[in-house]
Amino acid sequence: MESDSLRSSGDFTVVDMWVEGKLRSISVSRAAIEAFLRLPRGASTMTDDDRREFVRTHLAQVVAAAKTQLQSMDPASETILIDAPHTEPDGNKSAADRRRSGERRKGDRRKVNKSVPRERRSGTDRRKP
């Protein structure tokens, strides 16, 4: 990637790249990056270099988010803004936290032992001729 296609501008990291057949300017907010990394509020802020490196190493996610954002806006738009979601589902618990808490699959999924019908016990063919 060319060095001039990835730059910081205030609280945004901007990358110029081809998306859906058009050169577009994708702006990723600092809040979006911090939300993606699940950094706690009030944590030390990322430097411009850190944010540029994040966008460079996560280009696939940035492009996917840009394509999703583009679906809900004008397809001829030259700029796409990726910002943090305003609400976080499930009380800010990550999937890993939910798994660790033991809330998944509390009960045994296997069925209780049921008696096998007599015709199946004998080993006879149940198919009709």
Rosetta constraint file for C-alpha pairs under 8 A:
AtomPair CA 1 CA 5 HARMONIC 7.19 0.50
AtomPair CA 2 CA 6 HARMONIC 7.40 0.50
AtomPair CA 3 CA 7 HARMONIC 7.82 0.50
AtomPair CA 5 CA 14 HARMONIC 7.73 0.50
AtomPair CA 5 CA 15 HARMONIC 5.37 0.50
AtomPair CA 5 CA 16 HARMONIC 5.04 0.50
AtomPair CA 5 CA 17 HARMONIC 7.40 0.50
AtomPair CA 6 CA 13 HARMONIC 7.27 0.50
AtomPair CA 6 CA 14 HARMONIC 5.74 0.50
AtomPair CA 6 CA 15 HARMONIC 4.43 0.50
AtomPair CA 6 CA 16 HARMONIC 6.71 0.50
AtomPair CA 6 CA 52 HARMONIC 6.79 0.50
AtomPair CA 6 CA 56 HARMONIC 7.76 0.50
AtomPair CA 7 CA 13 HARMONIC 5.80 0.50
AtomPair CA 7 CA 14 HARMONIC 5.32 0.50
AtomPair CA 7 CA 15 HARMONIC 6.52 0.50
AtomPair CA 7 CA 52 HARMONIC 6.69 0.50
AtomPair CA 8 CA 12 HARMONIC 5.90 0.50
AtomPair CA 8 CA 13 HARMONIC 4.35 0.50
AtomPair CA 8 CA 14 HARMONIC 5.94 0.50
AtomPair CA 8 CA 48 HARMONIC 6.10 0.50
AtomPair CA 8 CA 51 HARMONIC 7.91 0.50
AtomPair CA 8 CA 52 HARMONIC 6.90 0.50
AtomPair CA 9 CA 13 HARMONIC 6.04 0.50
AtomPair CA 9 CA 14 HARMONIC 7.03 0.50
AtomPair CA 11 CA 29 HARMONIC 5.88 0.50
AtomPair CA 11 CA 30 HARMONIC 5.38 0.50
AtomPair CA 12 CA 27 HARMONIC 5.87 0.50
AtomPair CA 12 CA 28 HARMONIC 5.40 0.50
AtomPair CA 12 CA 29 HARMONIC 4.41 0.50
AtomPair CA 12 CA 30 HARMONIC 5.81 0.50
AtomPair CA 13 CA 27 HARMONIC 5.61 0.50
AtomPair CA 13 CA 28 HARMONIC 5.18 0.50
AtomPair CA 13 CA 29 HARMONIC 6.39 0.50
AtomPair CA 13 CA 30 HARMONIC 7.42 0.50
AtomPair CA 13 CA 48 HARMONIC 7.82 0.50
AtomPair CA 13 CA 51 HARMONIC 6.66 0.50
AtomPair CA 13 CA 52 HARMONIC 6.32 0.50
AtomPair CA 13 CA 55 HARMONIC 7.57 0.50
AtomPair CA 14 CA 25 HARMONIC 6.59 0.50
AtomPair CA 14 CA 26 HARMONIC 5.56 0.50
AtomPair CA 14 CA 27 HARMONIC 4.41 0.50
AtomPair CA 14 CA 28 HARMONIC 6.30 0.50
AtomPair CA 15 CA 25 HARMONIC 5.83 0.50
AtomPair CA 15 CA 26 HARMONIC 5.29 0.50
AtomPair CA 15 CA 27 HARMONIC 6.59 0.50
AtomPair CA 16 CA 23 HARMONIC 6.75 0.50
AtomPair CA 16 CA 24 HARMONIC 5.64 0.50
AtomPair CA 16 CA 25 HARMONIC 4.48 0.50
AtomPair CA 16 CA 26 HARMONIC 6.18 0.50
AtomPair CA 17 CA 23 HARMONIC 5.40 0.50
AtomPair CA 17 CA 24 HARMONIC 5.65 0.50
AtomPair CA 17 CA 25 HARMONIC 6.65 0.50
AtomPair CA 17 CA 26 HARMONIC 7.65 0.50
AtomPair CA 18 CA 22 HARMONIC 5.23 0.50
AtomPair CA 18 CA 23 HARMONIC 4.29 0.50
AtomPair CA 18 CA 24 HARMONIC 6.02 0.50
AtomPair CA 19 CA 23 HARMONIC 6.30 0.50
AtomPair CA 19 CA 24 HARMONIC 6.42 0.50
AtomPair CA 19 CA 63 HARMONIC 7.22 0.50
AtomPair CA 19 CA 66 HARMONIC 7.88 0.50
AtomPair CA 19 CA 67 HARMONIC 7.23 0.50
AtomPair CA 20 CA 67 HARMONIC 7.59 0.50
AtomPair CA 22 CA 78 HARMONIC 7.84 0.50
AtomPair CA 23 CA 78 HARMONIC 7.11 0.50
AtomPair CA 24 CA 77 HARMONIC 7.73 0.50
AtomPair CA 24 CA 78 HARMONIC 4.73 0.50
AtomPair CA 24 CA 79 HARMONIC 5.60 0.50
AtomPair CA 24 CA 80 HARMONIC 7.28 0.50
AtomPair CA 25 CA 78 HARMONIC 6.14 0.50
AtomPair CA 25 CA 79 HARMONIC 4.68 0.50
AtomPair CA 25 CA 80 HARMONIC 6.29 0.50
AtomPair CA 26 CA 66 HARMONIC 7.07 0.50
AtomPair CA 26 CA 79 HARMONIC 5.78 0.50
AtomPair CA 26 CA 80 HARMONIC 4.77 0.50
AtomPair CA 26 CA 81 HARMONIC 6.01 0.50
AtomPair CA 26 CA 82 HARMONIC 7.34 0.50
AtomPair CA 27 CA 79 HARMONIC 7.44 0.50
AtomPair CA 27 CA 80 HARMONIC 6.14 0.50
AtomPair CA 27 CA 81 HARMONIC 4.86 0.50
AtomPair CA 27 CA 82 HARMONIC 6.02 0.50
AtomPair CA 28 CA 32 HARMONIC 6.57 0.50
AtomPair CA 28 CA 33 HARMONIC 7.27 0.50
AtomPair CA 28 CA 62 HARMONIC 7.98 0.50
AtomPair CA 28 CA 81 HARMONIC 6.18 0.50
AtomPair CA 28 CA 82 HARMONIC 4.81 0.50
AtomPair CA 28 CA 83 HARMONIC 6.26 0.50
AtomPair CA 29 CA 33 HARMONIC 6.58 0.50
AtomPair CA 29 CA 81 HARMONIC 7.67 0.50
AtomPair CA 29 CA 82 HARMONIC 6.29 0.50
AtomPair CA 29 CA 83 HARMONIC 5.26 0.50
AtomPair CA 29 CA 84 HARMONIC 7.21 0.50
AtomPair CA 30 CA 34 HARMONIC 6.20 0.50
AtomPair CA 30 CA 46 HARMONIC 7.91 0.50
AtomPair CA 30 CA 51 HARMONIC 7.40 0.50
AtomPair CA 30 CA 83 HARMONIC 7.98 0.50
AtomPair CA 31 CA 35 HARMONIC 5.93 0.50
AtomPair CA 31 CA 83 HARMONIC 6.62 0.50
AtomPair CA 31 CA 84 HARMONIC 5.39 0.50
AtomPair CA 32 CA 36 HARMONIC 6.08 0.50
AtomPair CA 32 CA 82 HARMONIC 6.84 0.50
AtomPair CA 32 CA 83 HARMONIC 4.90 0.50
AtomPair CA 32 CA 84 HARMONIC 3.86 0.50
AtomPair CA 32 CA 85 HARMONIC 7.38 0.50
AtomPair CA 33 CA 37 HARMONIC 6.24 0.50
AtomPair CA 33 CA 51 HARMONIC 7.42 0.50
AtomPair CA 33 CA 54 HARMONIC 7.82 0.50
AtomPair CA 33 CA 84 HARMONIC 7.55 0.50
AtomPair CA 34 CA 38 HARMONIC 5.89 0.50
AtomPair CA 34 CA 39 HARMONIC 5.34 0.50
AtomPair CA 35 CA 39 HARMONIC 6.31 0.50
AtomPair CA 35 CA 84 HARMONIC 6.21 0.50
AtomPair CA 35 CA 85 HARMONIC 7.95 0.50
AtomPair CA 39 CA 43 HARMONIC 6.70 0.50
AtomPair CA 46 CA 50 HARMONIC 5.81 0.50
AtomPair CA 46 CA 51 HARMONIC 6.41 0.50
AtomPair CA 47 CA 51 HARMONIC 6.35 0.50
AtomPair CA 48 CA 52 HARMONIC 6.17 0.50
AtomPair CA 49 CA 53 HARMONIC 6.09 0.50
AtomPair CA 50 CA 54 HARMONIC 6.11 0.50
AtomPair CA 51 CA 55 HARMONIC 6.27 0.50
AtomPair CA 52 CA 56 HARMONIC 6.09 0.50
AtomPair CA 53 CA 57 HARMONIC 6.08 0.50
AtomPair CA 54 CA 58 HARMONIC 5.98 0.50
AtomPair CA 55 CA 59 HARMONIC 5.78 0.50
AtomPair CA 55 CA 62 HARMONIC 7.06 0.50
AtomPair CA 58 CA 62 HARMONIC 6.33 0.50
AtomPair CA 59 CA 63 HARMONIC 6.01 0.50
AtomPair CA 60 CA 64 HARMONIC 6.16 0.50
AtomPair CA 61 CA 65 HARMONIC 6.08 0.50
AtomPair CA 62 CA 66 HARMONIC 6.04 0.50
AtomPair CA 63 CA 67 HARMONIC 6.09 0.50
AtomPair CA 64 CA 68 HARMONIC 6.25 0.50
AtomPair CA 65 CA 69 HARMONIC 6.07 0.50
AtomPair CA 65 CA 82 HARMONIC 7.12 0.50
AtomPair CA 66 CA 70 HARMONIC 5.96 0.50
AtomPair CA 66 CA 80 HARMONIC 6.41 0.50
AtomPair CA 66 CA 81 HARMONIC 7.71 0.50
AtomPair CA 66 CA 82 HARMONIC 6.90 0.50
AtomPair CA 67 CA 71 HARMONIC 6.44 0.50
AtomPair CA 68 CA 72 HARMONIC 7.23 0.50
AtomPair CA 69 CA 73 HARMONIC 6.79 0.50
AtomPair CA 69 CA 80 HARMONIC 7.19 0.50
AtomPair CA 69 CA 81 HARMONIC 7.87 0.50
AtomPair CA 69 CA 82 HARMONIC 7.49 0.50
AtomPair CA 70 CA 74 HARMONIC 6.87 0.50
AtomPair CA 70 CA 75 HARMONIC 6.13 0.50
AtomPair CA 70 CA 77 HARMONIC 7.96 0.50
AtomPair CA 70 CA 80 HARMONIC 7.08 0.50
AtomPair CA 71 CA 75 HARMONIC 7.04 0.50
AtomPair CA 73 CA 77 HARMONIC 7.63 0.50
AtomPair CA 88 CA 92 HARMONIC 5.57 0.50
AtomPair CA 89 CA 93 HARMONIC 7.73 0.50
AtomPair CA 93 CA 97 HARMONIC 6.01 0.50
AtomPair CA 93 CA 98 HARMONIC 6.63 0.50
AtomPair CA 94 CA 98 HARMONIC 6.44 0.50
AtomPair CA 95 CA 99 HARMONIC 6.25 0.50
AtomPair CA 96 CA 100 HARMONIC 6.18 0.50
AtomPair CA 97 CA 101 HARMONIC 6.21 0.50
AtomPair CA 98 CA 102 HARMONIC 7.12 0.50
AtomPair CA 98 CA 103 HARMONIC 6.61 0.50
AtomPair CA 98 CA 104 HARMONIC 7.67 0.50
AtomPair CA 99 CA 103 HARMONIC 6.75 0.50
AtomPair CA 99 CA 104 HARMONIC 6.43 0.50
AtomPair CA 102 CA 106 HARMONIC 7.15 0.50
AtomPair CA 105 CA 109 HARMONIC 7.83 0.50
AtomPair CA 116 CA 120 HARMONIC 6.67 0.50
AtomPair CA 116 CA 121 HARMONIC 6.61 0.50
AtomPair CA 117 CA 121 HARMONIC 6.55 0.50
AtomPair CA 118 CA 122 HARMONIC 6.60 0.50
AtomPair CA 119 CA 123 HARMONIC 7.06 0.50
AtomPair CA 119 CA 124 HARMONIC 6.52 0.50
AtomPair CA 119 CA 126 HARMONIC 7.66 0.50
AtomPair CA 120 CA 124 HARMONIC 6.55 0.50
AtomPair CA 120 CA 126 HARMONIC 7.67 0.50
